[in-house]
């Protein structure tokens, strides 16, 4: 009986212990579940708080950006991301898609005058990437709204200033409409030497800026002068770092250029040359070395009267190569094989005497181009003003004397010889001398020198045999002008100085150095010897100073004579 009671009690105690353990385990599970639920609830609330804060920050940034866009655009909000494409064109005016025109029109941008935009490069191409606001940005105008949707077309000036380092595979840019103040001051600095040597270089710069609507600090401007290019960096602008240059007068300050690069011979720069001094240098084949010298007024009177000559002398070491020399008077700054006023193509050392066609245009600045015709040539260059002697070089003293009565004409050399020595002279002359039989030549040569005396079969000029190869290459090798015409040298010089549409002229109406263009369409303009550019430029109107009527510039002189009887 006791045994059964003891088993029953042990069983009861065991069951009580199990119930207590199960209760403790359940309580622990409930506690853990409540703690996990609380943790999840706190995490969810924290996530919601973070999302609300992110949304608030994003909204604040968007509002701030919109406020900045509205402030920059003076009430016009236009900010879009486009794929950048390149097109060839002058200036800084971009092309936008037609949808941009509608949006800008709806914003009222067309009523605020010229439209300007700030372009910034997108730093990354992944979604949500930030824009690079300061390092790679520039300003521009707009040319037209013909680009395809989703893209903006940039001219070389804008492209090179925006993508200075490298171009990404998919170049993305952000375009913002902004309002720019009119510029009052600009400080520029050429990146290479030679720009300040251009005649009236400020007018050349003004012509280049006519294709621009804006200027931004740290931008680089490319100025074209004929086939040459000069780069100028914008250092400082007033009254802002980006300004408008439309319909405003900007004071331009041009600083000295940066240090000359190592390869000076590849640059178009003028080395100052003092009259009377000797300049030594080396020129490679096919390249130029340029110099400049000035003739003052006191010396110009002496040269104009014929009492002195301007002599350019070059001594060349013929063992290494050969040179040619070309000289021009400003405004032709860099003389070439086809554009020059004086030239010499003799082999070896040479002296070139400059005789200006107009005696009143002696003083001024002259440019000398030393061209490496063959090999690498060492040379010494000098310019001197030398008095003209009473007897010219190569002039015989007896040339001015009268022919004697008792003289006879030598049948070989065609000179008058005294009768008493005629037989002796003629025998000696026939034995040692021979006359050139070329039509129009007749020069008398020593027989041992006759084989070296040849005539060009094209122009008939006489040269030594060793000079004929150079003569044929320089004067008779066909040359192609950039305008497409193929001519020989003499005709090319005439073509590029008078009829080439790409020749540079100073417009009589705008004063700029520009390409002349072809013949004008108007017959009256051709009779006035106007170029195509002058015909178009002269079609602009200006008010008459006497009556105030708007008259075309090219008709102003006729108007003054016909209407106001002014000569």
C-alpha positions in Angstrom: 0.0 0.0 0.0 2.8 2.4 0.9 4.6 1.5 -2.3 1.6 2.5 -4.4 1.2 5.8 -2.5 4.9 6.6 -3.0 4.7 6.0 -6.7 1.6 8.1 -7.0 3.4 10.9 -5.1 6.5 10.7 -7.3 4.3 10.7 -10.4 2.5 13.8 -9.2 5.7 15.6 -8.4 7.2 14.7 -11.8 4.1 16.0 -13.6 4.2 19.2 -11.5 7.8 19.7 -12.4 7.1 19.2 -16.1 4.2 21.6 -16.0 6.4 24.2 -14.3 9.1 23.7 -17.0 6.6 24.0 -19.8 5.2 27.1 -18.2 8.7 28.6 -17.9 9.5 27.7 -21.5 6.2 29.2 -22.7 6.8 32.4 -20.6 10.4 32.6 -22.1 9.0 32.2 -25.6 6.3 34.8 -25.0 9.0 37.2 -23.7 11.2 36.6 -26.7 8.3 37.0 -29.1 7.4 40.3 -27.5 11.0 41.5 -27.6 11.3 40.5 -31.3 8.0 42.2 -32.1 9.2 45.3 -30.2 12.5 45.3 -32.1 10.8 44.9 -35.4 8.4 47.6 -34.6 11.2 49.9 -33.6 13.2 49.0 -36.8 10.1 49.7 -38.9 9.5 53.0 -37.2 13.1 53.9 -37.7 12.9 53.0 -41.4 9.8 55.1 -41.7 11.5 58.0 -39.9 14.5 57.7 -42.2 12.3 57.6 -45.3 10.4 60.6 -44.1 13.7 62.4 -43.4 15.1 61.4 -46.8 11.9 62.6 -48.5 12.0 65.8 -46.6 15.7 66.4 -47.5 15.0 65.5 -51.2 12.1 67.9 -51.2 14.2 70.6 -49.5 17.0 70.1 -52.1 14.5 70.1 -54.9 12.9 73.3 -53.6 16.3 74.9 -53.1 17.4 73.8 -56.6 14.2 75.1 -58.1 14.7 78.3 -56.2 18.2 78.6 -57.6 17.0 77.8 -61.1 14.2 80.4 -60.8 16.7 82.9 -59.4 19.3 82.3 -62.1 16.6 82.3 -64.8 14.8 85.3 -63.5 11.6 83.4 -63.1 12.2 80.9 -65.9 12.6 77.3 -64.8 14.3 75.0 -67.3 16.6 72.2 -66.3 17.1 69.0 -68.3 19.6 66.3 -68.9 20.7 65.7 -72.5 23.0 63.4 -74.4 25.8 65.7 -75.8 26.5 65.4 -79.6 29.0 67.4 -81.6 28.5 69.5 -84.7 30.8 71.7 -86.7 30.1 75.4 -86.3 31.6 78.7 -85.1 30.9 80.3 -81.8 29.2 79.0 -78.6 25.6 78.5 -79.7 24.1 75.1 -79.2 21.2 73.2 -80.7 18.3 72.0 -78.5 15.3 69.7 -79.3 12.0 71.2 -80.4 10.3 70.2 -77.1 12.7 72.6 -75.3 11.4 75.5 -77.5 7.8 74.8 -76.4 8.8 74.5 -72.7 10.8 77.8 -72.9 8.0 79.5 -74.7 5.5 78.4 -72.1 7.8 79.7 -69.4 8.0 83.1 -71.1 11.7 82.9 -71.9 11.2 84.3 -75.4 10.0 87.6 -74.0 13.2 88.1 -71.9 15.5 88.6 -74.9 18.5 86.4 -75.8 18.5 83.0 -74.1 21.6 81.8 -72.2 22.2 78.4 -70.7 24.6 76.9 -68.2 26.0 73.5 -69.2 27.5 71.2 -66.7 29.0 67.8 -67.2 27.4 64.8 -65.4 30.1 63.2 -63.2 28.7 59.6 -63.5 26.4 57.9 -65.8 24.6 55.8 -63.2 21.1 56.8 -62.0 21.0 59.2 -59.1 24.5 60.5 -59.8 25.4 64.0 -58.7 26.2 66.8 -61.1 29.6 68.4 -61.1 28.8 72.1 -60.6 32.1 73.9 -60.6 34.9 72.0 -62.3 33.5 71.3 -65.8 30.8 73.8 -66.7 30.4 76.6 -69.2 27.8 79.0 -70.6 26.4 79.3 -74.1 23.6 80.7 -76.2 21.2 78.8 -78.5 21.3 78.7 -82.3 18.2 76.7 -83.1 15.8 74.0 -81.9 16.5 71.3 -84.4 18.3 68.6 -82.4 16.8 65.2 -81.9 14.8 64.6 -78.8 16.9 63.8 -75.7 20.1 65.3 -77.2 21.8 68.7 -77.4 24.3 69.5 -80.2 27.4 71.4 -79.2 29.9 73.4 -81.4 33.7 72.7 -80.9 34.1 75.7 -78.6 31.5 74.5 -76.1 32.5 70.8 -76.5 36.3 71.4 -75.8 35.6 73.7 -72.8 33.1 71.2 -71.3 35.0 68.0 -71.9 38.6 69.2 -71.3 40.1 66.0 -70.0 38.3 63.1 -71.7 35.1 62.3 -73.4 32.9 59.5 -71.8 31.3 56.8 -73.9 27.8 58.4 -73.4 28.5 62.1 -72.6 25.6 63.5 -70.5 25.2 67.1 -69.7 22.7 69.1 -67.6 21.3 72.3 -69.3 19.9 75.1 -67.2 18.4 78.3 -68.3 20.1 81.3 -66.7 20.2 85.1 -66.9 23.6 86.7 -67.5 24.7 90.3 -67.0 26.3 92.2 -69.8 30.1 92.1 -69.7 32.1 95.2 -69.0 35.7 93.8 -68.7 37.6 90.8 -69.9 41.2 89.7 -69.3 42.6 87.2 -71.8 45.9 85.5 -72.2 47.3 83.8 -75.4 48.4 80.2 -74.8 51.2 80.6 -77.4 53.4 83.2 -79.0 52.6 85.2 -82.1 49.1 86.6 -81.5 50.3 90.1 -80.6 52.3 90.1 -83.8 49.1 90.2 -85.9 48.3 93.6 -87.3 45.4 95.1 -85.3 45.0 91.9 -83.3 42.2 93.4 -81.2 40.1 93.8 -84.3 40.8 90.1 -85.2 39.7 89.1 -81.7 36.6 91.3 -82.0 35.7 89.5 -85.2 36.0 86.1 -83.5 33.8 87.2 -80.6 31.0 88.2 -82.9 30.1 84.5 -83.1 29.9 84.3 -79.3 27.0 85.0 -77.0 28.7 84.5 -73.7 32.1 84.3 -72.0 33.0 82.3 -69.0 36.2 82.3 -66.8 38.7 79.5 -67.5 37.2 79.0 -71.0 39.5 78.9 -74.0 38.7 80.9 -77.1 40.0 80.0 -80.6 40.8 82.9 -82.9 41.3 82.1 -86.6 43.6 84.3 -88.8 43.6 82.8 -92.2 44.9 79.3 -91.9 46.4 80.0 -88.4 44.8 79.4 -85.1 45.5 81.1 -81.8 44.1 80.1 -78.4 43.3 82.6 -75.7 42.3 81.7 -72.1 39.7 83.8 -70.2 41.4 84.8 -66.9 38.9 87.3 -65.5 35.5 88.7 -66.3 33.4 91.5 -64.8 30.8 91.9 -63.3 30.5 88.1 -63.0 32.3 84.9 -63.8 30.0 84.4 -66.8 28.8 87.3 -68.8 26.9 88.1 -72.0 28.8 89.8 -74.9 25.8 90.6 -77.0 25.1 94.3 -77.6 27.6 95.6 -75.1 31.1 97.2 -75.1 33.6 95.1 -73.3 37.0 96.5 -72.2 39.5 93.8 -73.2 42.9 93.4 -71.6 45.3 91.0 -73.3 48.2 89.8 -71.1 51.5 88.5 -72.4 51.5 85.0 -73.7 52.6 81.9 -71.8 56.2 80.8 -72.1 57.2 79.7 -75.6 57.0 75.9 -76.2 60.1 73.9 -76.9 59.3 73.4 -80.5 59.5 77.1 -81.5 60.1 76.3 -85.2 56.6 74.9 -85.4 55.0 78.1 -84.2 54.1 81.1 -86.2 56.0 83.7 -84.2 58.1 86.7 -85.3 61.6 87.1 -83.8 62.6 90.8 -83.6 65.6 91.6 -85.9 67.6 94.8 -85.4 68.9 96.5 -88.5 72.6 96.0 -88.7 72.7 93.0 -86.4 73.2 89.4 -87.4 70.8 86.6 -86.4 72.0 83.0 -86.5 69.7 80.0 -86.5 68.8 76.7 -88.1 65.8 75.8 -90.2 64.6 72.3 -91.1 63.4 71.2 -94.6 59.9 72.3 -95.3 59.6 74.7 -92.3 59.7 78.4 -91.8 61.5 80.7 -89.4 60.0 84.2 -89.2 61.6 87.5 -88.3 60.4 91.1 -88.2 62.2 94.5 -88.5 61.0 98.1 -88.6 62.0 101.0 -90.9 61.7 104.4 -89.2 60.5 107.5 -90.9 64.0 109.1 -91.0 65.3 106.2 -93.0 62.2 105.8 -95.2 62.8 109.2 -96.8 66.3 108.1 -97.8 65.0 104.9 -99.3 62.1 106.5 -101.1 64.4 109.0 -102.8 66.6 106.2 -104.1 69.7 107.2 -102.2 69.6 104.0 -100.2 68.4 100.4 -100.4 67.0 98.0 -97.9 69.1 94.9 -98.2 68.3 91.5 -96.7 71.3 89.2 -96.7 71.4 85.6 -95.7 74.6 83.5 -95.6 73.8 79.8 -95.8 76.0 76.8 -95.2 75.4 75.0 -98.5 77.0 71.8 -97.2 74.0 71.0 -95.1 71.1 72.3 -97.2 69.6 75.3 -98.9 67.2 78.1 -98.0 64.7 80.4 -99.7 63.8 83.8 -98.4 60.4 85.6 -98.6 59.7 89.1 -97.4 56.4 91.0 -97.0 55.3 94.3 -95.5 52.5 94.3 -92.9 49.6 93.7 -92.8 50.8 90.5 -94.5 52.4 89.0 -91.4 53.7 85.6 -92.4 55.0 85.5 -96.0 54.9 82.1 -97.7 55.9 80.6 -101.1 52.6 81.9 -102.6 52.0 85.1 -100.6 54.8 87.6 -100.4 56.1 90.8 -102.0 59.8 90.0 -102.5 61.6 86.6 -102.7 64.9 85.1 -103.6 65.5 81.4 -104.7 69.2 81.5 -105.5 71.3 78.6 -104.2 73.5 79.3 -101.3 74.0 82.8 -99.9 71.9 85.6 -101.3 71.1 89.3 -101.1 67.6 90.6 -101.6 67.1 94.3 -102.3 63.6 95.6 -101.2 62.1 98.2 -103.5 58.6 99.2 -102.3 56.2 99.8 -105.2 54.8 102.8 -103.4 57.5 105.3 -102.3 55.2 106.6 -99.6 54.9 103.1 -98.0 58.5 102.5 -97.0 58.3 103.0 -93.3 56.6 100.3 -91.2 57.1 96.7 -90.1 58.4 94.0 -92.5 58.3 90.2 -92.0 61.0 87.8 -93.3 60.4 84.2 -93.8 63.4 81.9 -94.1 62.2 78.6 -95.7 64.2 75.4 -95.5 64.2 74.2 -99.1 66.5 71.2 -98.7 67.9 69.5 -95.7 68.7 71.2 -92.3 70.3 74.6 -93.1 72.4 76.8 -90.8 72.3 80.4 -91.8 73.1 84.0 -90.7 70.5 86.7 -91.4 70.9 90.4 -91.4 69.2 93.6 -92.6 71.0 96.8 -93.6 70.2 100.2 -95.1 73.0 100.7 -97.6 73.7 103.8 -99.7 73.4 103.4 -103.4 76.8 103.9 -105.2 77.2 106.0 -108.3 78.2 102.9 -110.3 76.0 99.9 -110.1 77.3 96.4 -109.6 78.1 94.7 -112.9 78.0 97.9 -114.8 81.0 98.4 -117.2 82.8 101.6 -117.0 82.9 101.9 -120.8 79.2 101.3 -121.1 78.4 105.0 -120.9 81.2 105.9 -123.3 80.5 106.6 -127.0 81.5 104.1 -129.7 84.8 105.1 -131.3 84.8 106.0 -135.0 87.6 103.6 -135.8 85.9 100.6 -134.1 84.4 97.5 -135.6 81.8 95.0 -134.3 83.1 91.6 -133.2 81.2 88.9 -135.0 81.3 86.6 -132.0 80.7 88.7 -128.9 79.0 91.6 -130.6 81.2 94.2 -128.9 82.8 97.2 -130.5 86.6 96.7 -130.8 89.2 99.1 -132.0 90.1 98.5 -135.6 93.9 98.1 -134.9 93.2 95.1 -132.6 90.1 93.7 -134.2 91.8 90.7 -135.9 93.7 89.7 -132.8 90.6 90.1 -130.6 88.3 88.2 -133.0 90.8 85.3 -133.2 91.1 85.1 -129.4 87.3 85.5 -129.0 86.4 82.7 -131.5 88.9 80.4 -129.8 87.8 80.9 -126.2 84.3 82.4 -126.2 80.9 81.2 -127.5 77.6 83.1 -127.7 74.4 81.4 -126.4 72.2 80.6 -129.4 68.9 80.7 -127.3 66.4 83.1 -128.8 66.7 86.4 -126.9 69.7 85.5 -124.8 73.0 86.0 -126.7 75.2 86.1 -123.6 78.9 85.4 -124.3 80.4 82.6 -122.2 83.7 80.9 -121.9 83.6 77.6 -123.8 84.3 75.6 -120.7 81.3 77.3 -119.0 78.9 77.0 -121.9 77.8 73.4 -121.0 76.7 74.7 -117.5 74.6 77.5 -119.1 71.0 76.2 -119.8 67.6 77.7 -120.4 64.3 76.6 -118.9 62.1 75.0 -121.6 59.0 76.6 -120.0 59.9 80.1 -119.2 63.2 80.6 -121.1 65.1 81.9 -118.1 68.9 81.2 -118.0 70.4 79.3 -115.1 73.3 77.2 -114.3 72.8 73.4 -114.7 72.9 72.8 -110.9 70.2 75.4 -110.4 67.7 74.0 -112.9 66.3 71.3 -110.6 65.5 73.9 -107.9 64.0 76.3 -110.5 61.7 73.6 -111.9 60.5 72.6 -108.4 60.0 76.2 -107.2 58.5 77.9 -110.3 56.9 75.2 -112.4 55.7 72.5 -110.0 51.9 72.6 -109.9 50.6 73.9 -106.6 47.1 73.6 -105.2 45.5 76.5 -103.5 43.2 75.8 -100.5 40.3 77.1 -102.7 41.0 74.2 -105.1 42.8 76.0 -108.0 46.0 74.4 -109.3 48.6 76.8 -110.7 52.3 77.3 -111.0 54.1 79.6 -108.6 54.0 82.9 -110.4 50.3 82.5 -111.2 49.6 81.3 -107.7 51.2 84.4 -106.2 49.0 86.6 -108.4 45.9 84.4 -107.7 46.3 84.5 -103.9 46.9 88.2 -103.9 44.0 89.3 -106.1 41.4 86.7 -106.9 41.5 83.9 -104.3 38.2 83.8 -102.3 40.2 82.8 -99.2 42.7 85.7 -99.3 42.6 88.0 -96.3 41.5 91.6 -96.8 40.7 94.5 -94.6 37.0 95.3 -95.1 36.4 98.9 -96.0 33.1 98.9 -94.1 33.7 96.9 -90.9 37.5 97.3 -90.7 38.0 93.6 -89.9 40.5 91.2 -91.5 38.3 88.7 -93.2 38.2 86.3 -96.2 37.4 88.2 -99.4 35.1 85.7 -100.9 34.3 85.4 -104.6 33.0 88.0 -107.0 29.9 89.9 -105.7 26.6 89.2 -107.4 25.8 92.9 -108.0 27.5 94.2 -111.2 27.8 97.7 -109.6 29.8 96.2 -106.7 32.1 94.5 -109.2 32.7 97.9 -110.9 33.6 99.4 -107.6 36.2 96.6 -107.1 34.4 95.2 -104.1 34.9 91.7 -102.8 32.0 89.4 -101.9 32.3 90.1 -98.2 32.4 93.9 -98.8 29.3 93.6 -101.0 27.4 91.8 -98.2 28.9 93.9 -95.4 28.2 97.1 -97.2 24.5 96.2 -97.5 24.1 97.1 -93.9 22.4 100.4 -93.3 23.4 103.3 -91.1 21.8 106.7 -90.5 23.1 109.6 -92.6 24.9 112.2 -90.5 23.2 115.0 -92.4 19.6 113.9 -92.9 19.2 110.9 -90.7 17.9 108.6 -93.4 19.0 104.9 -93.3 21.3 104.4 -96.2 23.4 101.3 -97.1 27.0 101.7 -96.3 28.2 101.1 -99.8 25.8 103.7 -101.1 26.6 106.3 -98.5 29.2 108.1 -100.7 26.7 108.3 -103.7 24.0 109.5 -101.3 26.2 112.3 -99.9 27.0 113.5 -103.5 23.6 113.2 -105.0 21.5 114.4 -102.1 23.8 116.7 -100.1 26.2 117.8 -102.9 29.2 116.8 -100.8 32.3 115.8 -102.6 
